[in-house]
């Protein structure tokens, strides 16, 4: 293992919602929470049976979800009356905070459905704030062109461009790095302690070490990230943030700091008070 790559991890097959098949990358036995990133799922299939049932109404409390689509269309509806459709290249951000009930359902009956859902923790002081939601179409996400490369800034700042997804008082970086065959690009460190990359297409040599599709790598926080694609186009999601450093207690869709707060979340949901 190089000084740059601290560890490598492959996702595991999983199901969620009404049986949607996906790959769980973060929050699986070999890679638990990566503070503040709680979970990362990739869903990718051109078989409607793998995704058509979607994610019917379900609750959340204590964190933020970010859905980013590479292909296909997904509809969001929630208990605050928000609704929207995220299409290829777009993102949806939902701050569950003190509580929200939402559904995410495919807006297609065939074709490729491919995207990610990222869960980001909230600090204790913000967990019981009001819920919020925002929809970002593909054209609102800045794209930084390079020599046979493109970097899309979903959240955070990079090369003078600012991604549309904002997390007040808790900055994090999310980039979609797209490389044509044999293209090269460098990504300077922003000195965030938690730094991750997931290769979702092709093969990328990371600081002289090849990494293939389906691998997540934990990266040293301080070094320049030097990337080169293999003989085919390649893609990588880069995540970086500073840890919150608070206890994480998770029970399914509820993420709090203490077990007693989880018990309260369950009682609130059962009594219809989760979103009050």
C-alpha positions in Angstrom: 0.0 0.0 0.0 1.3 3.4 -0.9 1.8 6.3 1.4 -1.1 8.0 -0.5 -3.6 5.1 -0.4 -4.2 4.2 3.3 -6.6 1.3 2.5 -8.8 -0.2 -0.2 -12.3 -1.5 0.1 -14.9 -3.1 -2.2 -18.6 -2.6 -1.6 -21.0 -5.5 -0.9 -24.3 -6.4 -2.5 -27.3 -5.1 -0.6 -31.0 -4.3 -0.9 -32.9 -1.3 0.4 -36.3 0.3 0.0 -38.8 -2.2 -1.6 -36.0 -4.5 -2.8 -33.8 -2.2 -4.8 -30.5 -3.9 -5.5 -27.4 -1.8 -4.7 -23.8 -1.8 -3.6 -23.1 -0.6 -0.1 -19.7 1.0 -0.1 -19.5 2.9 3.2 -21.3 1.5 6.3 -20.6 -2.2 5.6 -18.6 -4.6 7.8 -15.3 -3.8 6.1 -15.7 0.0 6.1 -17.8 1.6 8.8 -18.6 5.3 9.2 -16.0 7.7 7.7 -16.9 10.7 9.9 -18.8 12.7 8.7 -19.7 10.4 5.9 -22.1 7.8 7.3 -23.0 5.8 4.2 -22.4 5.6 0.4 -24.5 3.4 -1.8 -24.2 2.9 -5.6 -27.2 1.7 -7.5 -26.5 0.6 -11.1 -28.7 -1.6 -13.3 -30.4 -1.7 -16.7 -32.8 -4.4 -15.4 -36.0 -2.6 -14.2 -36.6 -5.5 -11.8 -33.6 -4.3 -9.8 -35.0 -0.8 -9.2 -38.6 -0.3 -10.3 -40.1 -0.8 -6.8 -38.0 2.2 -5.6 -37.9 3.5 -2.0 -41.4 3.9 -0.7 -42.1 6.4 2.2 -39.6 6.0 5.0 -38.3 8.2 7.9 -35.0 9.9 8.6 -33.6 11.9 11.5 -30.2 13.3 12.4 -28.3 13.6 9.1 -28.3 14.7 5.5 -28.8 12.7 2.3 -27.3 13.6 -1.1 -28.5 11.8 -4.2 -26.4 12.2 -7.4 -27.4 10.6 -10.7 -25.2 9.4 -13.5 -28.1 8.0 -15.6 -31.8 7.7 -15.2 -34.4 9.7 -13.3 -35.6 9.5 -9.7 -38.5 11.3 -8.1 -38.5 12.7 -4.6 -41.6 13.4 -2.4 -41.5 14.2 1.3 -43.7 15.0 4.2 -43.1 18.8 3.9 -44.7 18.8 0.5 -41.5 19.0 -1.5 -41.3 17.1 -4.8 -38.8 17.0 -7.7 -37.2 14.7 -10.2 -33.4 14.3 -10.4 -32.0 13.4 -13.8 -28.6 12.4 -15.1 -25.9 14.8 -13.9 -28.2 16.3 -11.2 -28.3 16.1 -7.4 -30.8 16.3 -4.6 -29.9 17.4 -1.1 -32.2 16.6 1.9 -31.5 17.8 5.5 -33.5 15.3 7.5 -32.4 16.9 10.8 -35.3 16.5 13.4 -37.3 14.4 11.0 -38.8 13.9 7.6 -40.6 11.1 5.8 -39.8 10.8 2.1 -40.1 8.5 -0.9 -37.7 8.1 -3.9 -39.2 6.4 -6.8 -37.8 5.8 -10.4 -39.4 7.9 -13.1 -38.6 5.3 -15.8 -39.7 1.8 -16.6 -36.7 0.7 -18.5 -33.1 1.8 -19.3 -30.1 2.3 -17.1 -30.6 3.6 -13.5 -27.2 4.7 -12.1 -26.4 6.9 -9.2 -25.2 7.3 -5.6 -26.7 8.2 -2.3 -24.4 9.7 0.3 -25.4 10.1 4.0 -23.6 13.0 5.8 -23.8 13.3 9.6 -25.0 16.5 11.4 -23.3 17.7 14.6 -25.4 17.4 17.7 -26.2 21.1 17.7 -27.9 20.8 14.3 -29.6 17.4 14.5 -33.0 18.8 15.7 -33.2 21.7 13.4 -36.0 22.0 10.8 -35.8 19.7 7.8 -34.9 21.2 4.4 -34.6 20.0 0.8 -33.1 21.3 -2.5 -33.0 20.1 -6.1 -30.0 20.9 -8.4 -30.4 20.2 -12.1 -27.4 19.2 -14.1 -26.9 22.7 -15.6 -26.4 24.2 -12.1 -23.3 22.0 -11.3 -20.1 23.7 -12.4 -17.9 21.8 -14.8 -14.2 22.4 -15.0 -12.8 21.3 -18.4 -9.3 20.0 -18.8 -7.2 18.2 -21.4 -9.5 15.3 -22.1 -11.0 15.6 -18.6 -13.8 17.2 -16.8 -14.3 17.8 -13.0 -17.9 18.4 -11.8 -18.1 20.3 -8.5 -21.2 19.0 -6.6 -20.3 20.4 -3.2 -17.5 22.5 -1.8 -15.0 24.7 -3.7 -12.5 23.7 -6.4 -10.4 25.8 -8.7 -12.6 28.9 -8.1 -15.8 27.1 -8.7 -18.4 26.4 -5.9 -20.7 23.5 -6.0 -24.4 24.2 -5.5 -24.9 21.8 -2.5 -24.3 23.8 0.7 -23.9 22.4 4.2 -23.9 25.4 6.5 -21.1 25.4 9.1 -19.9 22.0 7.8 -18.0 22.3 4.6 -17.4 19.2 2.6 -16.1 18.4 -0.9 -17.7 16.2 -3.5 -16.3 16.0 -7.0 -17.1 13.9 -10.0 -13.9 13.4 -12.0 -14.4 12.2 -15.5 -11.4 11.2 -17.6 -11.0 10.1 -21.2 -8.7 7.2 -22.1 -5.1 7.9 -20.8 -6.1 11.4 -19.6 -4.3 12.9 -16.6 -5.5 15.3 -13.9 -4.2 16.5 -10.5 -6.3 17.4 -7.5 -4.6 19.4 -4.7 -5.4 18.6 -1.1 -7.7 20.9 0.9 -6.3 19.4 4.1 -9.5 17.8 5.2 -8.8 14.8 7.5 -11.3 12.5 5.9 -10.5 12.0 2.2 -12.0 9.2 0.1 -12.3 8.3 -3.6 -14.6 5.8 -5.3 -13.8 4.6 -8.9 -17.2 4.0 -10.6 -15.9 3.5 -14.2 -12.7 2.1 -15.8 -9.3 2.1 -14.1 -7.4 5.0 -12.6 -3.8 5.1 -11.6 -3.7 7.0 -8.3 -0.2 8.3 -7.5 1.3 5.4 -9.5 -1.0 2.8 -8.1 -3.8 1.3 -10.2 -7.3 1.3 -8.8 -10.2 -0.4 -10.6 -14.0 0.1 -10.8 -15.8 -0.8 -7.6 -12.9 0.2 -5.3 -13.1 2.8 -2.6 -9.8 4.1 -1.4 -9.0 6.0 1.8 -6.4 8.7 1.0 -3.8 10.6 3.0 -5.2 14.1 3.6 -2.2 16.2 2.8 -0.9 15.0 -0.6 -1.5 16.0 -4.2 -3.8 13.5 -5.9 -2.3 12.5 -9.3 -4.7 10.6 -11.5 -4.3 8.9 -14.9 -7.0 6.9 -16.7 -6.3 3.6 -18.3 -7.0 2.7 -21.9 -10.8 3.3 -21.4 -12.8 6.3 -20.1 -12.8 6.4 -16.3 -14.8 8.1 -13.5 -14.2 8.8 -9.8 -16.2 10.4 -7.0 -13.9 12.3 -4.6 -15.1 13.1 -1.0 -13.4 15.1 1.6 -14.3 16.7 4.9 -13.2 17.3 8.5 -14.7 14.9 11.0 -17.3 16.1 13.5 -15.7 14.0 16.2 -18.9 13.1 18.1 -20.4 9.7 19.0 -22.4 8.1 16.3 -25.3 5.9 17.3 -27.3 4.6 14.3 -30.5 2.5 14.1 -31.5 2.2 10.5 -32.7 5.6 9.3 -32.0 7.4 12.6 -28.5 8.7 13.4 -28.0 10.4 16.8 -25.3 10.8 19.5 -26.9 8.7 22.3 -29.0 5.5 22.4 -31.7 7.4 24.3 -32.1 9.8 21.4 -32.6 6.8 19.1 -35.3 5.5 21.4 -37.0 8.9 21.3 -36.8 9.0 17.5 -38.6 5.6 17.3 -41.3 6.8 19.8 -41.7 10.0 17.8 -42.1 8.1 14.5 -44.6 5.6 16.0 -46.6 8.5 17.5 -46.6 10.5 14.3 -44.4 13.2 15.8 -41.2 12.7 13.8 -41.8 15.6 11.5 -43.6 17.9 14.0 
